[in-house]
Amino acid sequence: MAELQRLRQIARPFVVDGPSGVCVRDRLKALTVEDERVLRAVGAHMGRLASGDLARRVRDGLEHSADAWAARKRELTPVSSSRWAGSVTAYTHDQWALSRRAQHEHLRSLDAGIRMIRHRLSLPVGEKGARGKPGGYGSRREWFQKTRRLEVLEARYERARTAREAGRVSVVRGGRRLLNSRHHLSPAGRTEAQWRAEWESSRWFLTADGESGKRFGNQTIRVTPDGEVSIRLPAPLTRMANARHGRYVLTTKVSFAHRGEEWRDRVAVHRAVSYRIHFDATSGRWYLDASWKRKELPVVALATLRKGGVVGVDMNADHLAAWRLDALGNPVGAPRRFDYELTGTATHRDAELRHALTRLLHWAKAGGVEAVAIEDLDFTHAASREQHGRRKKFRRLVSGLPTARFRARLVSMCAEAGMGVIAVDPAYTSKWGAEHWQKPLTTKNRRTSRHAAAAVAIGRRALGHRIRRRAAPPPHDQSDRVGHRTGQARPGIRGREGDRPRIPGPRTRSAGAGHGLNAVDQGTQDRSGCPAEHEPWGQDSLPLSL
C-alpha cells in the first residue's frame, strides 16, 4: 500500500484589514520659468541635506538614539527650517528602517536557498522528489555546479549577516536600479543627458509632513481649498520669495479630481495633510501628491461577510478567474474571467491590474455579495530558484505575479466599494479544486478551467466549508435508490457527518428494508478500528436448571 502524503495544517481564513491612508495626485500645469527655477533650487538644496542626513544615520547604525535624532534636526534647522528639518529626519529614519527590513528578508532568502541546495546535494543523483520536496540533481555536472553555487551563497550570507549585526545597511537615494543603468544606457534606452536629468530629479527632496491644527494642515507646503500652492522656502533661498514670511506662491492651481471633496473637507478644518512635489524627467511634468491617514474602518465580522456569499478569486499571470458562491458554498451562475497584460512600464502594468479589479468589483456588487475571497499569497520567502530547479518558465511565472500590488489594490478598492476581503490559506486550492469541481462543473456548452475550479475552492474555504464535494448519489439500479443528497450542509449543523437513514422499500439483497444487524451502524462496514458491536460483549451466566 502506498504511503499517504502528509498534508500541512490549513490556516483559518481571516478578514484583511482596510487601508490606513489615502494618496491622491494632481498635475502642476502651466508652471512659469520662475516657478520651475524655484522648485528645482529648493529640491536640489533639500536633496543635498537629505543625502547628508541619511549618510550620518547609516554611520550611526545601531548606536542611534533619540538624542542623536534631535541633534541631527538641530543641525538641519539653520540651513532649512524647523519643519523642513523634521520632514528630512523622519524620511531618513523611514529609509533606514526599510533597508533593515529588506536586509532581513535578503538573509531569509539566502538561508532558504542554502538549505534547499544542501538538501538536494545530500540525495543521490537522479533521485525523484517526494512529499512536495525536490529530489536529487539530474546529473553529476549539475551537482558539481550547485556545490560551487552553495559556496557563493554561503559567502553572501556571511557578509550580509556580518553587516546586519554591525547595523550597516545599503541605501541609494534615487534607486539602485537607476544607478546601475548608468553603465547600460543603450539597453535602457537613455542618453547620458537623459539619465543625468532623471538621476538628479530622483534625488530632490520636496516632501513636507502635515500638522493638525496648523493652517490648512501643513505649514511647509500649503494648499488652500481653492487650489493655491505655496512653499515655505529654506533659509538660504528666502531671497526668491514672492510672498510674506519667506513663502513662494506658484502661479498654477490644483484641483484633485479624485477624492477632491474629502481633501477639501480636511484642509478646511486644518487637519494634517502631507504633500510631495516631484518631477517626471521622462515626460517633463510636475506633480503634487497629497496623502493623509484615513479614519479606521469598522471591522466587519467574518460571519457577517459570509451571509451573502462570496466571490472566490484565483489570481494568475494573465487573468483573474472568479466565481460567485452562495452562503452554502454552491457555485452560482457562470464563472468570469478578467484579463490583464502585465507588460510594458510599471504604470501600464498597474493600470491593467486596476482596470481588471474594477470590472471584478462591479460584477461582485451586481451579484449582491459582501466579500471577495483571495489566497494569502506571499512568494517573498520562497527560494523559488532552488525549489523549482531548472523550471525556468515556471520561475519567471511565479516571480512575475504582482502579489503585493494585487493585495494592496484590492484592499483599497474594496474599502471604497464597501466590501470586505477574506484571505485564505492557498494550500492545495488549485489541486483540490481541479480534483473535486472541474469535472462536475463542466457542461456540454461550458468547459470549466482549472483556474475557475480553484476559485470555487477558494470561495468554499473562505465560507468555512470543505473543498471536496459530497459523494454523488448512486444510480437507480443500485440498492440505495438515490439515497443521499449532494447538497452541502452548513458547518454548524449537528449530524452533518452522521449516518444516513435507511430508506424503506424493496432491496435487491435478501434482507428487507430497515432490517439486518448493521442497518444504520456504519461502523461495521469494512472500516478499520471501528467496533463490531454496539455494546461491550460479555459471557452470559448459564441457568442453574441446565
N, C-alpha and C positions, 0 to 999 in steps of 0.2 A: 504494500500500500504506500502510495507516495506521501511524503511528509507535507503536512499542511503549512502554508506560508503564514507567518506571524504578521498580523496586522497591527499597525501602530494605533495608539489611542486617539480617538477623534475628539478634537476640542469642541466646546459648546459654541453655538452661534451667539453673536453679541451685536448690539446696536452701536454703530460708529458715531462718535461724537461729531457735532457740527463744526463748521469753520469758526475760528476765533477772531478773524479780522477780515477787512474789506480793502481792496485796492482798485482804484479807477484811474483812467488815463485820459488826457486830452492833449491835443497838439497846440503848441505855441506858434500860431500862424502870423505872417506879416510882421516879423521882427525887423526892426531897422538895423542899420550897420552899427550904430552906437549900442543898441541892445545886445547884439551878439558880441561886441567887443567887451562889454561889461561882464556878460555871462562867462566868456572864455577866461577873462582875467580872474574872476572870483573862483571859478572851478579849478584853474591851474594853481592858484595860491593855496586854496584849501586842500587840494590834492597833495601838494608837497608836504603840508603839515600832517595830513593823514598818513602818508607813507613813513615819515619820520616817527610818528607816534606808534605805528604798527611795528616798526623795527625795534623800538625800545621795549614794547610789550613782549616781543619774541625773545629779546635778550634776557628779560627778567625771568621768563619761564615759570617754574612752579614757585618761585620766591616772591611772586607778585602779591600785593596786599591792597587793602582799601586805602592805606596811606600813600602807597605808590601811585594808585589811581588818582587820588586827589592832587598829588604833586605834579603829575602829567597835565592835569587840567589847569592848574595854576600857571604852568609854563606856557600853555597854549593861549590863555586868555589875553595877554597883552598884544599878541600878534593877530588876534582874530576878534573874539568877543566871548563872554562867558557862555552864551548859548551855543555858539559855533563850537567852542571847546567841548561842551558837554556832548554834542552830537558826534564829534570826532572820536572821543574816548569811548563812547558807547558802541560806535561802529567797530572800533578796534577790538574791544572785548568780544563782540559777537564773531568777528572774523577768527580770532584766536580759538574761541570755543568750538567753532565749526571745524577748524583744522584739527583740533584734538579728537573730535568725533570721527572725522574722516581717517585719521591715523589709527584709531581703534578698529574701525571697520577694515582697514587695509591689513592689519595684523590678523584679524579673524579670517580674512580671505586667504592669506598666506598659510596660516595654520591648517585650514581645511584642505588646501591643495597639498601640503606636505603630508598630512595624514592619509589622504587618498592615494598618493604615489607610493608611500611606504606599504600600504595595504596591497596594492596591485603588484608591487615588486616582490612581496613575500609569497605570492602564489606562483605555481608552475606556469611556464609559458604556454599559452593556448587554453588555459583552463576557463571554463564557462562561469559566468556570474550566477549568483543565486540570491534570493530574498531581496531583490531590488538593488544589490551591490554589483558593481562591475567585476569581471574576472581578471585573470592574468593578461599580460600584454600578448599581442598576436605573434610576435617574432622576437628573436634574440636581438635583432638590430634595434627594434623599438624599445625593448627592455634596457639596452645599453644607453640609448638616448635619454630615457627617463631617469636613469641614475645621474646623468650629468645635469638634467633639469632640477633634480632634487637638490643637488649641491647649490645651484643658483638660488633656488627658493629659500633654502636654509640661510644662505648668506644675506639675502634681502631681509629675512625675518629678524636676524640678529641685529642688523643695522637699524631697522625700524623699532625694535624693542629697546635698543640702547637709547635711541633718540627720545622715545616716549618716556622712559624712566628719567631721563635728564630734563624733560619738559621742553624739548626743542620741537618746533613744528615748521613746516614749509608752506609759506603763503606767498602768492604772487598777486599783487594788485593789478587788475586788468585781465587776469586769467592766464593760466599756464598754456592753454591751447592756442590762444592768440600769440603768446610769446614764442612758442615753438614754430608757429607758422612763418616767423621772420626768416627762417632758413629754408623754407619751401614756398616761396612766393608764387611760382608758376603753377604748381598743383592747387594752391589755394585761390588762384585767380585774382591776385592782387599785385599791384606795383609797389615799389618801396615807398612812394609818397602816400599811396592809399593806406598801406599798413601803418605808416607813421601817424597819419591823422586818426586812424581808428585806435591805435595804441594810446595816444595822448588823451583822447576824449574818454576812453575807458578808465583812465586813472584820475580824472577830475572828481571833485567831491562837491556836490551841491545838494546835500541832504540835511534836513532840519527836523528834529523831533518836535512833536506837538506838546502843548502845555494847556491843561484845562484851567479855565479862569482867566487866561490871557486874551487879549483882543483877537477875535476870530480864531482862537485856538492855536495860534503859532506866532511868535514874535520875530523869528528869523526870516522865514519865507511866508509872507502874509497874503492870503487871497480873500478878498471881500466877497459877500454874497452876490454882488453884481459882476464878479469875474476879474476885478483889478488885481494884478500881481505886483507885489513889491518885495524887495530883498534888502535886508539889513547888511550893509557892506562891512567886511572886516576892517579893522582899524587902519592898516596901511593903504586901503583903497577908498577911504571916505572922500577923497578929492573927486571921485567920479559920481558922487551922489547928485541927484536932481530933485530931491525932496528933503523935508526936515528930518533931523535926528539921524543923519547918515544913511538914508534909505535911497534906493533907486527903484523907480516905478517903470515897469515895462509898458510899451505902447499898446501891446496886444491884450486881449481879454480872453478868458477861458470860460467855457460852459460845459460841464461834464454831462454828456448825453445819457450815460448810464449811471444810475443812482444819483442823478443831479439833485433831486428833491431831498434825498436823505443827507447828502453833503451840505446843502444849504441849511437844513434844519440844525445841523451840528454847529456850523460856523456862526449861525445867528445867535446861538446861546453860549458861544465861546467855549465849546468842547474841543478837546485835543484832536488835532489832525496833523499828521506828518506829511511832508512834501519832499519830492525828489525831482530835480530838473536834470535831464540827461540829453545828450546829443547823439543821434544816429549818423555816424560818419558816412555810411554807405548811401543813405538817401538824402543826407544833408538836412535833416529835420530835427527840430527841438520838441521835446515832450515834457509834460508835467504830470507826475503821479501823485495822487492823494490817497492816503491809507489811514485807517483808524480801526480800533478794536470795536467789535460789534457786541451787542448785548448777548449774554449767554442764552441760547435757546433752551426751552424746557426739554428735558429728556423724556421721550415717549417710551413707555414700557414695551418690552418685546411682545408680550401677549396682545397688547393693543394693536401693534402693527400687523400681527398675524391674522386678525379677524377678517379683514377684507381680502386675504390672499396676498401673494407677492408676484413679482416678475423676476424669474431667475435669469441671470445674465452670465454668459460664458464669453470671456474676452479672448480673442485670437489675434494673430498677426495682421490680419487684413479686414476683420469684421467683428461685430458683436452679435452673438446668437442669443435670442431672448425667447422666452415662452411664459405665458401667464398661467398661474396656478391658483385654484380656489383654496379656501381655508382647509379643505380635507386633503390637499396635495394632489388633486387631479388636474391634468393639463386642460386648459380651456382654449378653444379656438385653434388657430393655426400658429406655428412659430413665425418669428420675424427675424430678418437679417438686416443689420445696419452696417454698411460697408464704409471703409475709410482707407486712405492710401498714405502710409507713413513714409513718404519720400520727400526729397527737397529740403528746404530750410526748416529750422525749428519752428518758425512762425507758421509755416504752411502745415506742418505736422500737427501742431497744436490746434489750428483751425479745423483740420479734418476731424480730429478727435472730438472737438467741441460740437461740431455740427452733428456727428453721429449720436452723441449723448443727448442733444436737443431733440432729435427725432425719437430717440428711445423714451425720453420722459414725456413727450407729448402723447405717444402711444400708450404709455403706462397710465397717465392721467385719464385718458379716454376710457380705459378699462376699469377705472374705479378702484385700483389698488392703492395702498398707502405706503408701500415699501418696495425697495429694489434689493434683491439678494445677489451678492457678488462673492467671489472667492477672496480669501485673505492672502493674496499672493505676495510673495516677497522673495525675489531672486538675488538679493544683495548678499545673503550669507551662503549661497550655494557655490561650491567650487565647480562650476559647470564645465570648465575646460578639461579637468581631470576626471570628473564624474562621468561625462558623456564620451570620453575618449576621442576617437577620430571622427565623430559625427559632427563635422564642421557645419553642415547645413542646419542641423538642429541647434547647435550652439549659437549660431547667428540668429536663429528664430527666437530663442529664449532671451538673448541679450537685447533684441530689438523690441520686445514687448514693453510699452510705456506704462509699467505698473504703477509707479509713483504718481505720474501725471494723471493717469486714469482715475486713481483713487481721489486725488485732490480735486479734479474737475467734477467728478460725480458727486462727491460730498457737498461741495459748494453749490452746485446746480440743484441738487435735491433739496437743500435747505431753502433755496429761493422758491422752489415749487411746492414746498410744504410736504415733502415726502421723506421717509426715513430710509436709512441704508443699513442692511443686515449683512454682516460679514460671517462667512462660514469657513470651516476647515477645508482646504482644497484636496485633501487626501481621497483618492480613488473616485472622484466625481466623474471624470471622463470614462474611466474603465467601467464602473458600475452603471453609469448612465447608458452606455452603449450595450451593456450586457442585459439590462432589465427593461429598457424603454425604447431603444432604437427600433427593434423589430415590431413590437406591439403598436407603435405609433405610425408605422409605415402603412400607407394605403395604396390602392391602385392609382390614384391620382396625385399622391404626395409621397415623396421619398424623404424620410426623416434622416437628417445628417447626424453624425456622431456629436457634433457641437451642440445641436439642438437638444439631443438627448442629455448631454451634460448640463445644459441649462435647466432641464427638468430635475435632474439630480440635485443641483444647487438649490433650487427653489424648495424641494422637499426637505432638504436638510435645514434650511432656514425656518421652515414651518414646524420643525421638530419631529417629522416623520422619517421612517426608514426609507432608504433609497430603493430597496428591492420591492417589487410588486408581490402581492399575494398570488398563490398558485391559481392558474386558470381552472374553471370548473371542468370536471370530466364530461365526456360526451354522453349522449343518451343511451348508448348501447352498453354502458358500464353500470355497475350496481348502484352507484351513488345517485344517478339521475340528476345531474347538475345540482349537487347537494349544497355547495357553499358558494359564496359570492367572491368577486374580486375587488369589491369596494374597499376603500381604506377606512378603517376605524380610527377615531380620534385617539391621541396618545394617552389621555387620562381615563378612557373607558375601561371599566373592570371587565375582565373576561375576554378581552380582545385577542388574547393568545390561548384561550381555553379550548376545551373540546367542542367540536361542533355537534349539534343534536342529531339524533337518529331520525330519519325520515320514514314515516310509515308507508307500507306498500309492498308489493311483491319484490322479491330479490331473486337473482339467478342462483345464489348459493342455497344450500339446504336449510340454513337457519332462517326463520321468519324475521319480519321487521321488528326491531327492538328487542330481539332475543339474542341469546348467546352469552358466554361468560364475559366477554370483553366488548359489550355492545357500545359503551360510551368511553370506557377507560382506554386511552391511547397509550398508556404506559407500557402495555404488553405487546404492542405492535412492532416487534423487531427493533426495539430500542435498547441499546446497551446501558446498563446502570439503572434501569427502571425496575421497580418491584413487580413481581409476578402475581401478587395477591393484594387485595385491598387491606387486609388486616394481618397482623403477625400470626404466623402459623404456630399451633401448639397441639400436642398429643392429648386427645380426649381420654378420660379415665373409663375403663371398662365397667359395665354394670355388674353388681355382685351376683345377679341371678344367672349369669353365664358360667 
